[in-house]
Amino acid sequence: MSVPKEGWPIFSSRYPIVVEAIGGQEFLSELSNLVTNLVGFESLIVMGFEFGKPPVILYNDTTYFEDQTCDKEFLNALVLDPFYQLIRKGIKQGVYQLEDIAPDEFYSSQYYQKVYIQTGLKKEIGILVPCTDDFCIVLSLGLRSEQESNSDQITGLKNYAELIEAAVKSHFKLADTRDRTIGHQLNDIFSNFGKDFLSERECQVTQLVLQGYSTKSIAPLLDVSTETVKVYRKRIHNKLNISSQSELFSLFLEAASTVPADSDIDPLTAYFGGNKVH
């Protein structure tokens, strides 16, 4: 491939160090030095997404997530992360800015207001790297200052993405696979949420609302009218005995935390003890 000029001095000086660290304990910290300097961002969080399991925080050079990594409720909430949802849709490779992939009402969603906003991030870029068919890495680059991200630097990051991905894939082939696991496992609580209480279409609407999609944006995704979506949302509220998106979000987190390990049941069934809501 041709050598792009954007970021080349940084990349050429740091990438050999990253390659040398492949398979070792210093790999992710050296990778952080490379990618954060390449785009002028302040932090890197590396997350692993494996099919049928909650997200795993593999590396974190911020103070955020220090206490949350063992918080089951917090990990459950991460299934609403836009990058995780991108992977669920089958997109497992590439460089994406959060603002380009987030649902239209993401910044007013309960996930953003109660979870994401605590990170203090003003900008986020995710590099998606598929390591195996069912295991994907997300390199989450964060910017917390008010400065605008440099488009040339982002272009440089995309230009070097192929080499960065190659190093990440090589590392996780050699690294201890136990790094991918955590103390508890959940079988896709997001997909199962509400299935015993709601219709299939109502479950689809519920999932989209939790992610931060508006009624207007849900309609074309499900190939129905906005009025139909409104009807579905009213039915969901009635069936779950809630009256707002905030209550839906709280119910999701509370119910998800009651699901036993290695269970494939609807979190609401566990939460309500098998009884109807009303």
C-alpha positions in Angstrom: 0.0 0.0 0.0 1.1 3.6 -0.6 2.3 5.5 2.4 -0.1 8.4 3.4 1.5 11.6 4.8 -1.1 12.1 7.6 0.4 11.0 10.9 3.3 9.2 9.3 6.0 10.5 11.8 4.0 9.2 14.7 3.0 5.9 13.0 6.5 5.1 11.8 8.1 5.7 15.2 5.5 3.9 17.3 4.2 1.0 15.2 7.4 -1.1 15.3 7.1 -1.0 19.1 3.5 -2.2 18.9 4.5 -5.1 16.6 7.4 -6.1 19.0 4.9 -6.2 21.9 2.4 -8.6 20.1 1.5 -11.4 22.5 2.9 -9.6 25.5 1.4 -7.7 28.5 2.5 -4.3 27.1 0.8 -4.7 23.8 -2.4 -2.8 24.6 -0.6 0.1 26.3 1.8 0.5 23.4 -1.2 0.3 21.0 -2.8 3.1 23.1 0.3 5.2 22.7 0.1 4.8 19.0 -3.6 5.4 18.2 -4.3 8.2 20.7 -1.3 10.2 19.5 -2.3 9.5 15.9 -5.6 11.3 16.3 -4.8 13.6 19.2 -7.3 11.9 21.5 -6.8 11.3 25.3 -7.7 7.8 26.1 -8.2 4.3 24.8 -10.6 1.6 26.1 -10.4 -1.8 24.5 -13.5 -3.9 24.6 -14.1 -7.5 23.5 -17.5 -8.6 22.2 -18.1 -12.3 22.0 -21.3 -13.9 20.8 -23.7 -14.8 23.6 -21.7 -13.0 26.3 -21.6 -9.5 27.7 -18.9 -7.0 26.7 -15.5 -7.5 28.3 -13.2 -4.5 29.2 -9.7 -5.7 28.2 -7.8 -2.4 28.6 -8.6 1.0 30.1 -6.2 3.9 30.4 -8.8 6.1 32.1 -10.2 6.4 35.6 -13.6 5.6 34.3 -14.7 1.9 34.4 -12.4 1.2 37.3 -15.3 0.3 39.6 -17.8 -0.6 37.0 -16.0 -3.7 35.5 -17.5 -5.9 38.2 -20.9 -4.2 38.2 -23.3 -6.6 36.5 -25.9 -3.9 36.0 -23.4 -1.6 34.3 -22.2 -4.4 32.0 -25.8 -5.1 31.0 -26.2 -1.5 30.0 -23.3 -1.8 27.6 -25.4 -3.8 25.2 -27.0 -0.5 24.3 -23.6 0.9 23.2 -23.8 2.0 19.5 -20.6 0.2 18.6 -21.9 -3.0 20.1 -25.2 -2.6 18.2 -23.1 -2.1 15.0 -21.5 -5.5 15.6 -24.9 -7.0 16.2 -26.0 -5.8 12.8 -23.1 -7.7 11.2 -20.6 -4.8 10.8 -17.4 -6.0 12.4 -14.6 -4.0 10.7 -13.8 -0.4 10.0 -13.3 3.0 11.6 -16.4 4.9 12.8 -17.1 8.1 14.6 -19.9 7.8 17.2 -21.8 10.8 15.8 -22.0 9.0 12.5 -23.5 5.7 13.8 -25.5 6.8 16.8 -29.4 6.7 16.6 -31.1 10.0 16.1 -32.2 10.4 19.7 -29.1 8.8 21.3 -28.0 11.9 23.0 -31.3 12.2 24.8 -31.6 8.5 25.5 -31.6 7.1 29.0 -28.4 5.1 28.2 -26.6 8.4 27.3 -28.0 10.4 30.2 -27.4 7.8 32.9 -24.3 5.8 31.6 -22.5 7.3 28.7 -22.4 10.9 29.9 -20.4 9.8 32.9 -17.4 9.1 30.7 -17.1 12.8 29.9 -16.5 12.1 26.3 -17.0 14.9 23.7 -15.9 12.7 20.8 -15.4 9.0 20.3 -14.0 6.9 17.5 -14.3 3.2 17.4 -12.0 0.8 15.4 -13.8 -2.5 14.9 -11.5 -5.5 14.5 -12.9 -9.0 13.9 -10.5 -11.5 15.5 -12.7 -14.7 14.9 -16.1 -15.3 13.6 -17.7 -14.7 17.0 -15.1 -12.5 18.8 -14.7 -8.8 17.9 -12.5 -6.1 19.4 -13.5 -2.4 19.6 -10.7 0.1 20.1 -12.6 3.1 21.6 -10.7 6.3 21.3 -12.0 9.1 23.5 -11.6 12.9 23.5 -12.8 14.8 26.6 -11.6 18.3 25.9 -13.6 20.9 23.9 -11.1 21.0 21.0 -12.3 19.8 17.7 -11.0 16.6 16.3 -8.7 17.0 13.3 -10.1 15.6 10.1 -6.6 15.0 8.7 -5.7 13.0 11.8 -8.9 10.9 11.4 -8.1 10.3 7.8 -4.6 9.2 8.8 -6.2 6.8 11.3 -8.3 5.3 8.5 -5.3 5.0 6.3 -3.4 3.0 8.9 -6.4 0.9 10.0 -5.3 -2.1 8.0 -1.9 -2.3 9.8 -3.5 -1.6 13.2 -6.0 -4.4 12.6 -3.3 -6.8 11.6 -1.4 -6.2 14.8 -4.5 -6.6 17.0 -5.5 -9.8 15.3 -2.0 -11.2 15.7 -2.0 -10.3 19.4 -5.3 -11.9 20.2 -4.2 -15.1 18.5 -1.3 -15.3 20.9 -2.7 -13.7 24.0 -4.3 -15.8 26.8 -7.9 -16.5 25.8 -8.9 -16.3 29.5 -8.6 -12.5 29.0 -11.8 -12.7 27.0 -14.0 -14.0 29.9 -15.5 -12.5 33.0 -17.0 -13.8 36.2 -20.6 -14.2 34.9 -22.1 -14.8 31.5 -25.5 -13.8 30.0 -27.1 -15.2 27.0 -28.0 -12.1 25.0 -30.3 -10.4 27.6 -31.0 -7.7 25.0 -32.6 -10.0 22.5 -34.6 -11.9 25.1 -35.9 -8.8 27.0 -39.7 -8.8 26.9 -40.2 -11.9 24.7 -42.5 -13.5 27.2 -44.6 -10.4 27.6 -44.5 -8.6 24.3 -45.1 -9.6 20.7 -42.2 -10.0 18.4 -42.7 -6.6 16.8 -43.2 -4.9 20.2 -39.9 -6.4 21.3 -38.2 -5.0 18.2 -39.6 -1.5 19.0 -38.5 -1.9 22.6 -34.9 -2.7 21.6 -34.8 0.3 19.2 -36.2 2.7 21.8 -33.7 1.5 24.4 -30.9 2.3 21.9 -32.1 5.8 21.3 -34.1 5.7 18.1 -37.1 8.0 17.8 -40.6 7.0 16.7 -39.9 8.7 13.3 -36.7 6.8 12.7 -38.1 3.5 13.9 -40.9 3.5 11.3 -38.7 3.1 8.2 -36.5 0.5 10.0 -39.5 -1.7 10.5 -41.3 -0.6 7.3 -44.3 0.7 9.1 -45.9 4.2 9.6 -45.0 6.5 12.5 -48.6 6.1 13.8 -48.1 2.3 13.9 -44.9 2.8 16.0 -46.9 5.0 18.4 -49.5 2.3 18.8 -46.7 -0.3 19.5 -45.1 2.1 22.1 -48.4 2.6 23.8 -49.0 -1.2 24.0 -45.5 -1.7 25.4 -46.1 0.8 28.1 -49.5 -0.7 29.0 -48.1 -4.3 29.0 -45.1 -3.4 31.1 -47.0 -1.0 33.3 -44.6 1.9 32.6 -45.2 5.4 31.2 -41.8 6.7 29.9 -38.5 5.8 28.3 -36.8 6.4 31.6 -39.0 3.8 33.3 -38.3 1.4 30.4 -34.6 1.8 30.8 -34.7 1.3 34.5 -36.8 -1.8 34.1 -34.4 -3.2 31.5 -31.4 -2.8 33.9 -33.2 -4.1 36.9 -34.6 -7.1 35.1 -31.3 -7.9 33.4 -29.5 -8.0 36.8 -31.8 -10.8 37.9 -31.0 -13.2 35.0 -29.1 -16.3 36.3 -25.8 -17.1 34.7 -26.0 -19.3 31.6 -29.7 -18.7 31.3 -31.6 -18.0 28.1 -34.9 -16.7 29.7 -36.6 -13.4 29.3 -35.1 -11.1 32.0 -38.6 -9.9 32.8 -39.7 -13.5 33.6 -36.9 -13.7 36.2 -37.7 -10.2 37.4 -41.4 -10.7 37.9 -41.0 -14.3 39.1 -42.9 -15.7 36.2 -46.0 -13.6 37.0 -47.7 -11.1 34.7 -46.9 -7.5 35.2 -50.3 -6.5 36.3 
